[in-house]
Structure formats: C-alpha cells, structure tokens
C-alpha cells in the first residue's frame, strides 16, 4: 500500500495537505518546514519545485517560486535535502511543471524521487494523453502515485477518466482559478457535492481558496480533506523563525 | 522520448499536426486542467467554424475591405540586380496596422464571436499584436484586455498609446522578467480565471493545440496569395526560396504554409542572433534551445540546465521570444527548413540598405530576413520570395539611435 493510501486509510476525513515552495523562504528552510509540519498535524506535505513560468499558480506562489530560484533551489538540491530527512511521518508529494522535470530526465526524476522517499507527483501541465501514452508507465514503475486535477468545469465523463488514471487522491480545484484566488466558497459547495455523489475511486482533497479554519472545515464537509498553499506562503513571507510561524499557522487551522 | 507514439508521422506531412496537435515530436497541449474546457471547446470548434461558408465570407470580406488584401507581390529590381537573382517582396507591411499580425486577429475575433465569447484577452511584446487585437475588438465592439510586460510598456510607448486609443485596457505584467513570456503567462492566468466568457487571441503559432494550427491557417492567406501572384508574374506558382524571419513564427508559417509539402521550395527561416549566437545575448531558439515545454506546447525552448526558461535578447522585440512554434521546430529537426540567423547589427544594416535601394523602410523583424539573403548563394535562375512582414515606423526610435540622430 502506498503511503498516500495509508494516510487515507487511517483518516478518512479532515486530511490536511500543506503546500510550500521548496527553497522558500530560505534555500535550507525545506527540512525545518517538513519536520514542523508533520509534527503539528499535516498529513501530506506538498513541495513545490520552483519554475520560472508557473502558469497555474497565482501571484503569491509565483513570487515564492522566484525567491526560491534566486535562493538557488533546483530539483537536484531538493532531492539532496530530502535524503537528509531523518523521520518521515507525513506523505510527501512533489508539485511542479513539466519543463524542469523533462530537463532532469523524466525517468531519472521518478527514480530519484522515489529513492528519497517521495510518495506522489502533481504535474498540472502533464495532460492525460501524454500521461497515458508515455509518462504514466514510468511513474508507476517507480511506485509513485500521480494526482490529476479536476475543476467545476470538468465534465462528469472526464472526472471519471481522471479519477481512473489518478492514484493517492484526486485534487479538486474549488473554482476555475489560479491558486490563491478567493471566490465565494458557498458557490463551490454544489460542485463538491456533485463530486461526492459520484462515488469515485480516489479520496478527494479540495484545493485553491482554502485559507483558514472556516474554509478548511467547509471543504472537509464535502471532501476527505483540503490543501492549503497560498495562505501558508503568505504566513512564511518575511518569517525569521519558520518553525514558530508554521506551528502558529497550523494551530490556526486545526485548533 | 521513449516511445514511438509521438514520433513524426510522415503521411501527414509538414502542414498539419496530428489529432493531438503534434508536428513530429513537437506540439501537443500541455495545459493545466483549468484550461481544459476552453481549449477543448476551441479544438472541437475551430475547423468546423472556419469551414462554414458564412465565416469564410466574412473573413475574406474583412481581409479585402478592412485589411487591404491581397497585399502586393513586388519585384525588387535593385535588390535583385545586387544579388544577381530575382527577389519578390510580399508586402505584408501594407496591411492595416502595418504588419501581418492582423490576418490572425481578424480570424480569431470572428471565431470568438461564433463561440459566444464577449471578452478578448491578448499578450503582446512590442505591441504589434496588441494593436492588431485592439483594432479588431474596436471593429467588433468587444472588450479588450492586453497583457504587456512592464519593461515593454516602457520601451514601446507609442504602441501602448495606440492600444489605449483603440479602447483597450493595457495591463502590465510585473512577474518574472516583465517581458513577452511573462505577459503570456499573465494572459493564460486571466483565461484560467475567466473560463466562460473570454477568448484568448494568441499572436503567434505557439501555445497549446489547436493554436499553432489555427494561427497558421489564418496566416496561410499570405502563401495562398503568393502562389496566385507568382503564377501570374513568372508562369510558376512555386518560387525556389521563401524567406521569412522567425520569433514565434507566425509570418513564416503563413508564408511557408502552402509550400510546406512542396519539397522543391526551400523554406528559409531567419532567427535573431542578437549580439551573436554564442554571446549569451541572443534569441536564436533553434541554435540555443532544447526540447521542452513552454506556454502549453512542446517545442524548442531556450533554458538553463535546470529547465528554467531564460530571457532571450534581440534588438527586435517581435523576435525576442525564448521559444518557437512547434511547426517550425519540426521543420528544423526534420531538415525541411533552412534555419539561419542575423545579428542586431546585421539587421540594422539591412534595414538601412533596403530603405535606400527599394524605398521601403522594413520592420526590424523583417530586416533579419533581408540580412540573410546574401548567405543563400542565389543564382540568376532563382526566384525568391521574402515575406516583408511589417513596416518600420514602429522602429524609428531604434533606427534614429543607430543613425546617431
């Protein structure tokens, strides 16, 4: 059983996935952030691999990517850091864009990611046609889960297809928007109810627009949990003590 | 590339991508799910809509009465004598708004209306595509938002003023390097956030499938006219060479289009070498790029070893792009196209020379195509068509500086 499947086996509701950009706010913040997140209630940690042109991300996460790149973060450096992680409690997934992964070498990337304890991948600009014909088999070969995104605009037929291709969980974008947009959460409840009623194979995590205890609880009513990204990056901005900032942030969500 | 699924399929030739948008191993639609509906709607609709008689009629009528087509094919006598050959100039500089860009924006605005869209977004570098988009939005009474890098807004003040005069809203792209690639990112983000009412008019043969094919088809009127005009003037519809400058590659795609599978016609694409290919200040993507994914398609991309997209350099803002359309990447990789380059300095010299001997001030982009002509070893038997993609008025400030004025 994959680590992600274990997470959802042990906990079918209120699963918390926290996103942070690797190498942000400092190049070597990553391990401290992972350790503090997993010690304080994060079930899944989603590490963003910074990219110069992250077109599915909003301005906050994009800015964190620029900082991380300026700090010198690369995929190779991230793998080196992950190799030094002593205790792994949470599941770790990597989120990023195709171009840096292709340059690293797609198969080498999967092999090295699996070797340093990565459990799954989110590559929003890898479409299902290319996944099915070329990349999916490589991802599976190394035992990694692959998570597709669905949006309120995704047809039922397509949701079923993406669910069938995904493993670990399915990422439900709560509105058709780049990360960090704040739209009325009530408007998306219908969509989440629809997903819930489809009895999909994978657990569902809601992302985009989750920023505090209220939105987290609201999302968990209709899904197995939620993903917080932009709000956490905002909290980290200018932080001089990432451990303390992270602890305080998680308390605000979970307590 | 591990499997053979995406390898070149020879039967479909160089003109059409396969059903997944691939020209050989380049193309596709590498888009996040948030764009899926919009892109799928276009993919399913564009060929059908473009084939409708009412669409064709309106498109042709506007190209004739509004754009001023057909544009002339002009025999450049003095240039021909100098090169001891036969040089014809396809005068896209005489299109309304001063460049070929409007062929595509006319086509896309008609398509957007038939898809029921009410709001238009576009990206622009130098501002030519932005002006062409603002123009057709004014013509059709549509809301127009143009994303432009903050740095380009400073560098291209007259075009910013033109867009505003035409009623468009110009939004500065302040992320990343604050130039064309970032303006493109911002336009894509806008589209993600406005998935229902908005159509994104991409200005070149780049972006996710079906954009490269759609834009190439709208621009293909250039080579359609060249064939008829050349037949009239020379008795043959085929030249020996077609020469065009390439940034993303829209004027080249249009000028090459009907000759892509006429293997006797040599297709010459001229990229911007900037300060020189190896100078670190260049935009010659086929020489410096590697296979990668940028703005929704797989193509050749200028990037670091870690796969971060780099900022190119060219004196000409229209060629200052770190990628190239997948159609062209396939022409390069397959050897069907001849890829040359010209430096900033060579382009300036060519612009001055053509102005003096032909009485035509070309755009800096086009000047790159002229600069490469002497490298083709032309003979008196050759018939060469140069796509004169735009006029040089917009580059006057650069020309004045180079002249010491």
Interface residues (C-beta under 8 A of the other chain):
Chain A: X51 X52 X53 X54 X55 X56 X58 X59 X62 X63 X66 X69 X74 X75 X76 X97 X98 X99 X100 X101 X102 X103 X104 X107 X124 X125 X126 X127 X129 X130 X133 X134 X138 X148 X149 X150 X151 X153 X154 X158 X162 X173 X176 X177 X178 X181
Chain B: X1 X2 X3 X5 X6 X20 X28 X29 X30 X31 X32 X33 X34 X36 X37 X175 X176 X181 X182 X185 X188 X189 X192 X193 X195 X290 X291 X292 X293 X294 X295 X296 X301 X303 X305 X306 X307 X308 X309
